[in-house]
Amino acid sequence: MSQPPNQPPPGGFGAPQDPRQGGAPQPPNQPPQPPGQPPQAQPGYGYPAQAGPYGQPGPYGQPAQQGPYGQQPQQPQQPGPYGQPTQPGQAGPYGTQPQYGYQQPPTQPQFPAGPGAPGGGNKRNKLVVIVAAAVAALLVAGGVTWAVVGGGDDDKKSGAKEKQDPKASASAPVNPGNGSGDGHEGKEDLNAGRQAGEAKVLWYKEAPKVPGSGGDAPGMWVDGDIVVKAAYKQLLAYNVKTGKIAWNAITFPQKICSATREATDDGKIVVAYMESAKSGADCNQLQVVDLKTGDKGWGKPVKKEGLFDFAMRSELVLVGDVLMVGRDQSGTALRMSDGKKLYVADKKEEGTCFPSGFAGGKQLIMALSCGARTPTEHEELQQLDPRTGRALWTKKFPKGWRIDAVYSVSPTVVYLSNEDKKKWNITVLKENSDRTRSEVISDDNFAPECDSSFVSRSLGSCLGATVDDNYLYLPTDEKGGANEIVATSLATGKEAWRTKSPTDETMLPMKVENGELIAYVTPSYDSGGRVVSIATSGSHKPKTLLRHPKGMSKIEDGFLPRDVDYVDGRFYVSATHILNSSGQSKLMLAYGK
């Protein structure tokens, strides 16, 4: 399919791209993008690929017949092939089908975002886009791979003196206030002026200093009375109640470049770091860490599987005892218990299809980019047996449609976009099948925060999109004032109910627990955020669980891009990217009662 100016080619990891077709770095004197639009100067390999056409989500089609892919909102809608279950062994009548997707209105930016796009239409994400644009400008001006994988003169200029041991080392935290020591405690009372009914600031951590290109801070894991956070070259552990050091910081010899979003059932994660500080170095060094103790398990490098199988970033996905390490054209499956290589998920049909992303959890899902720049160009979605790599089913999508995000793997809920048609679609698949169960029908614009980290290309990295057995929950996009959370039936694709944010700020669904949807209400300049619960049956009026202090609203509002969680009555918000600044950057903040 044709690409917008200066956008990366489709397929994410995908097949090798012709640099003349949009994969080459752009000159550094490109004009800046307006707020709310994505940076368009995107290098090819070596720069984090975008998960789709990121701007504003377009309105869904008029509520009508199932399968509204290609119908214009003002037209009577007829069932499309996505609304009809595909017969086993068939890819669908793509040659003669109507145009699919929901048409974007003419008032939207040139390449709008759908609900799976980082930045979305959420006003909170506009800052993320602006920050991304600034960092992208640095990347282009300073050299693509140099800025992404860092090291070199940049670390020297920043005065960094990280120990370059061949293995990760544990070191006693120093320099309180920079994320390694006791953080902000002791300097000032963050709870001074706290009003009745407001939650308590349990602790606040500032980020370690980073070089000019910044540093990544992927992941945030709560395990019992310990919360663990990655920050640039370190893995830091704190007591959830006090913020005191739980175990000595682990310092890696190079920059952290990826991490598993989840932990195993026995509390282990995997962190990936760069093989060296050289330009073009690979993100291929793996280290298992026990969240409870800080003890290191197995560690090993993972090799590339082909000439164009770039690994300047890796995508780490867990499914039970299997770790999938995704790269530009393949994925290597390792056994979590001992690091043994199980198989390689790579090209299909002798070079015509290449992996373009993975999602994990209860199931292992892989996206494929096929037939690049051929008449049969298209994308596919597969469920893999995590132990063997065998495809359990394959879902083919028409030419021009790109798999941008997987909101859920079980049930499988996938968001697709079509840049040429300015349309998008959300498809729900039947359990363990490529057959379509439903397609979302709505007039709303939705704006979850997806793939806002510069580290991960995981298809499942969306804040603000969650499911349970009955509903898909998405936040609406409002340019000003309160938004709503809409619950869409997985069975029909139609709205079941909706509820409005209790403040004039954005409300983002986080997860469903014990029959209640837990949501985060973002702060404003003059009011703190809050955590609310919403009953999934009966009354859907939000009930406040934590009301964050007004005096902390400026700090809380500065975590962008961010990760959030609510566990055992405590709320955590952390940065997923650390910018170089003259002041001290934010790393993490915890509230409780």
N, C-alpha and C positions, 0 to 999 in steps of 0.2 A: 504494500500500500504506500501511497505517497506520504512523505513526512513533512511536518511543518518546518519552517526555516530554523536551522541550527539546533534541531531536536535530535537526540540519539535515535538510531534505527530501532525497529521493533525487536522484541525477543529478549531483552535483558541480557542474559549471558550469551545465548544465541550463537549463530554461525559467524564466521569472519565477515566483517563489513568493508565495503569499499569506502575509503576515506573521502572520496569525492561525493558520496551519497549522504553525508551528514555525520560521519563518524570521526572526522578530523577535528583537532582543536581549532578554536576560533581565535582570531587576532585579539589582542588585549584592549583595543580601543572600541569595543562594541558599546552602543549606548545602553545606559541602565534601564532596567525594566520598571514600569510603574508599580507602586505598591499593589499587592494582591495578584500580581502575575508572576510566573516563574522566570528564573534566569534562563535566557535562551542560548547563551554561549555555553554549550555543553561539549566537553571533549568526549572522545570515544572511549577506548579502553583506558583503564586507570582512573576513571572518574566515576563516582557512584551513579549508577544508572537510575533514572527516574522510573517510577512505577506506572507512568501513564501521562496523559495530557493534563497537566495540573493547573487549573485555574479555578473556575467556579463550576459546581455541579449544575447540570441543566435540569429543567423540570421534567418529571416523568410524564408519560402519556396519560391521556384521560382514562379514568377507570372504565374498563370495558372488558372485552373478551381476553382470555388468557393468551399470552404470546404477542405483546404489542411492539415487537422489535422495530419494525420498519414503518409503522404507521405514523403519519403526522398527527399531532394532538387534535387538530380540528377535523380529522377525518374519522368516519366509522372504522373501528378497528376489527380486523379479521385475525383469526388464529394464525400465528406464525410457527415455523418449525421448532423454535425453542420452547413454545408452549405445548407442543405435542411430544409425547415420549418417543424418542428415537428407537427404532427397532434394533434389536441386537445385530451387530455386524454392519450397521448402516451409519454413515456419517451425516445423513440428513440431506434434503433436496436443495443443496446450496447453489446449484447452477441456475435454478429458475425461481428462487425464493424472492419475496418482496424485500425491500430495504428494511434492515433491522434497527432497533434502538430507539431511544427517545431523542427527539430533535431539540437542539439547544436554541434558546431564543436569541434574536439578533442583538439584544443588549448585553449579552455575555462577552467576555474576552474571546480572543480569536481561538484559543485552544482551551476550552473550559475543562474543569476537573469534574470527575464524578465522585461518588461517595468513597471511592478507594484511593483518592489522590492525596499525596502529601500536600499540605497547604490548604487543600479544600477551599471552601468559600468562607470558612470561619474567620472572623476578624482577628482571633488570637493567632491564627496561622499566618496572617499577613507579615508579622514580624519575622516568622520563621523563613518566609520567602525572601524577605529583604536581607536577612542574615545570610541565607543561602546564596543570594546574588552577590553579596560582598565577598563571601568566601570563594565563590566561583571566579570572581574577578581576580582574586589573589592567585587561584590555581592557574588561570590562563596566563596572567602576567608573569608568574614565577616559574612556569613550567608544569605540565600536567602531573606527571608521576612524582616529581620532586615535592609538590605541595601535598599530594595525597599520602604518599608513604613517608614523607618527611625525612628527618635526619639531615645529614650533610651539614652545610654551613648554618642552617636555621637553628639547629640545636646548639651549636657552638655560640652563635650570637646571643642566644637567650641565656647563656651561662649554665645550661644544663650539664650536669656531670653524672649522668646515670651510669651505674656500674654495668659494663658490657660483658657480663658473664654469659657463657653459653646456655645456662639454664636459669630459670626464674629463681630468685632468692627471696627469703623472708628477712625483713629488716625491722628494727624497732622504729616506730613512728617518731618523727621529729617535727620541729617547727609548728607548734600549735597554731591553729587558725588557717592552715592551708589544706585541710582535708586529711592530713596525715596524723595530726595530733588530736587534742581535745577540741579543736574547732573554735567556734565563736564563744563558747562558754567562758565566763570569767571576765570578759571584756565589758559587757553591758548586760543589763537585765532585759531580755527580749519579752518578758511578760509584764513589764512596767506599763501601767495604764490599761491592762486587760480588763474588759468590762464583764459584768455578770452575764453568765450564759455562754461566754466565749470559751473555746477550747484553749488548752495550754500549749505553748511552744515547748515541746519536749527537748528538742535540740536542733541546731542548725550548723551545717558544715559548709565551709568555703572550699573552692576547688584548688588543686595544686597549680602552680604556674606552668604554662605551656608555651611553646615557641610561637612564632608569628602565624604559622599555618593552623594553629589550634590543635586540639586533641580530642579524641573520641572518648565517650564515657557510656558505653553500652551496658544495658542490663541493670536490674535492681532486684535482689532476691531476699525475701523474708523467710527465715527458717527458725521457728521457735522464738527465742529471745535474741536472735542475731539478725541484722540486716547487712547485706554485703553489696558494695557498689564498686564498679570499675571506673577508673579515672586516669586517662592518659597512659601511664606505664605501671599503674598500681592497682591492686585489688585491696579494698579497704573494708574492714568489718567493725560494726558498732553494736553496742547493746541497744535494743529497741526502745527502752525506757529512758536511759540516761545519756546515750550517745557516747559513752566511754568506749575505749578500744576493746574489742572482743578478742581479737588475736592479731599478732603482728602483721603489718602490711606486707603483701607479697609484691616485690618489685621485679618487673620483667625487663630483660635486656633491651627490648625495643618496644615501640608503641603497640598498645592493644588495638586490634583492628576488627575484632568481632567477638561475640560470645553467644552462648545459648540463651534464649529468652526465658526458658523454664529450667528447673532443676529436675534431676531424677527423683524417684520415690525415696531414695535413701540420701537425698540432699547433696548431690554432686552436680557441678556445672563444668562446662568446658570453655576456656578462654583461648582465643587465637591472637598471636602477636606476629609482627613482621620478622622476616628472617634476617634482615640487616637494616642499616640506615641508608643504604644506597638507593638512588633513584631507580625505580622499576623493580624494587624488591617485592617478593611475594608475601602475602598474608597466609603463611602455611605452617606456622609453629603452633602446635596444640598443647594445652596443659589442662589436666583434670584437677579440680580443687574441691575439697570437702568444705561445705559451707559452715558446718558446725565447729570444725577444728582449725581450718586453714591449712590442713595437711594436703600435700600434693600427691596425686595419683600418677598414672602414667602420663608421659609427655613424648611427643614425636612430631616430626615433620610429615606433611602429606604431599606427595609429588603430583605434578601436573600429568595429565593423561594424553596430551597432544600438543602440537606446535602452537595452536591458537587458544589453548586452554589456559587463559590468563588467570592468575590468582592474586592480583593486587588487592583484592578483597575476597573474603570467604564468607559463606553463609552457613551458619551452624544450626542444625535442626535436630531435635531429639524426638524419638518415637520409641518408648520403652527402653530396651537395652541397646538400641541402635542410634548412632550418631551419623547424620548425613552432613558431609562437608561439600557445599556447593561452590563451584567455580564458574568461569565464563562459558564453558562448553560441556561440563560434566559434573558429576558428584561422586564422591567416594564414601561408601558406607563402612563404618568401623563399629566394632563391638565395644560398648561403653565399659564393660567389666574389665577388659584387658587391652583394648586398643587394636585388636586383630582386624585386619582388613577383610571385609566380607564380600564386596563386589564393587563394581564401578557402574554407575548409571550414566551412560554417555549417548552418543548419536544413535539414531534409529534409522532403519532403512538405508543403511550404507551412506550416511552423510547428509541425508536430506532434512533431518530433524535434530535439534540440539536442545538440551535442557536450558530453560530460561528462568527457573526459580523453583523453590521448594517451600512447603509448609508442613508442619508437623504437629504433634500432640497425640491424639488418639489414633490417627492414621497418618500415613506418609503420602503427600500429594506432590506431584511434579508437573510443572508447565513446560511445554516444548514449543520452540519456534521452528517452523518447517517451511522449506522451499523458498527461502528468502529471495526476493526479486525474481520470482518466476510466476507464471500464470496460476500455479497451484499454491501460492503462498498462503499460509494460515497458521493458527496456533491450536495446540491440543492440551488437554488436561488428562493426567493419568493418576490412578491410585496404584501405588506399588506395595508389594509385600515387603515390609521393611527388612525381613531376614534374608530374602533371596534377590530382591530387585525385580521380580517378575511383575509385569503389568497385570493388574486385576481387571481393569477396564480402561478404555480410552474414549474421551469425549472430544470430537473435532468441532471447531468453530469456523464460520465462514471467513473468507479472505477479508482483511481489513480490520478484523476484531482482535483486540489485544487483551490478554489476561493480566489485569493490573493488581488485583488483590484477591485473596481468599479469606473471607470473613470468618469462616468456620470450616474445619475439615470433616467434622461429624456432628450434624449433617454437613454436606459440602455446599457451601454458599460462595459463589464466585462473582466478582465484579469485573466487567469487561467494558472497553471503550473503543470507539472508532473515530480516529482523528479526522479522517476525510469527511465523514458524515456529521461530525459534531454530535454524536449520539453515544449513549451508554446503555448497559443492561445489567441487571442483577438476576442471576439464575440460581435456583435451588435444585439440587440433584437428589434423586432417590437414594436411599442408603445403599452403599456398596454397589452403585450402578451409575452408568453414564446417561441414564434416562432422566429427562427433565420432570421434576415434580411441580414446580411453579416458577413464575417470573414476577418480580415486584412491579406493582402497578400503583403509581402515586403521582400527585402533582407537586410534591415538595422537592426542594433542593436539600440534599443531605451533605454533611460535612464532618465525617470522622477524620481524625488525624492519622494518616497512614504513611509509613516509611519516612518519617520526618528526620530519622537519624541518618548521618552521613556514612554510617558503618554498614548497615545491613540492607540487603535486597530481599529479605524474607518476604514472601507473599503474605504471610500472616501477621505482619507487624502493624496492626491498626489499633489505635486508641480511640474509643468511641463507637466501635462496632462489636456487638456481642450477640449470642444466641442462647436459647434454651431449647427444650423439646418442642415448643410450640411457636415461638416468635423470633424474628430478627429485630433487634433494637438499633435504631440509628438516630443521630441528632440532626434536627433541621438546621439549615443555615440561615441566620438572620443578620442583616447588615447592621442593625442596631436594636437594642432591647432584648427581651427574653426570647429564647428559642424553645423548641419542644423536642421531646423524645417520642418517636413514633414506633409502635409495636406492629410489625407486619406479620401476618399469618404465613408460616412456612408452607402450609397446605394449599393456600389459594393465591398468595402473593398480594392479597388485599390488606388494607389497614384494619387492625383489630381495635386499637385504641391509641390514644396519645395523651401526654401530660405536659404542662408548661413548666418552665423553670421558675422556681420560687423567687428569683431575683431578676434584675434586668440583664443578667449575664448568661453566657453559654453554659448549658448543662450537657455533660458527656457521660453516656453509659459506660460503666467499667466491667461489671460482671453480675451474674445472677447467683444468689446464695439463699438457700432455704425458702424458695418461692418469692424472693424479693430481688428487684433490680437495684444494684448499688450504683450511684451516679455521683460524679464530681461536678460541682457548680464552681466555675472559675471566678476569681476575684476581679474587682475593678479598682480604680484609683482611690476610691473612698469607701470600699467595703471589702471584707475578707471573703474568701471562698467558703465552701461548705461541702460536706458529704451528706447525701440524702439517700433514703431507701424508698422504693416505689413498689407497692404490692402488684404482682402480675395478674391478680384476679381481684374482683371487688372494686373498691375505691383505688384509684391510681394517683391520688394526691401525694406529692413528695413529703416525706417525713424527715426532718433534720436530725442527723446523727451526730454531726460535729459542725459547729459554727466557728470558723477560723477568726482569729483576732483581726480587727480592722487595722491595728497598728502594724501588722505584718503584710498587708495587702501588696505593697510595692515590691517587697522581696519575693513573695509568693508568685506574683504576676510576672516575675522576671525569669522564670524557668521555661525557656523556649529554645530549642525543642525539648520536650519533657517526657518523663515516664511517671505514672502515678499508681498507687496501690492503697488498699484499705484492708488491714488485717488486724483482727482482735481489738477493734476499737481504736486503732491508731491509723493515721493517714500519712503517707509518704509521697513527696514529690521530689524528683531529681532531674538534673540536666542530662541529656544524652550527647551533648557536644559542648566542649569547653573552648571559649574564645580567648585569644590573647588580648589582654587589656591592661591599661595602666593601673586599674584598681584590682580588686579581688573578685574573681568570678564565683558564681554560686554553684554548689555541688548538690546539696541535699537538705531537706527540711522535713521535720516530723512534728505532727500535732497529736494530742491525746487529751484525756480528761484527768 
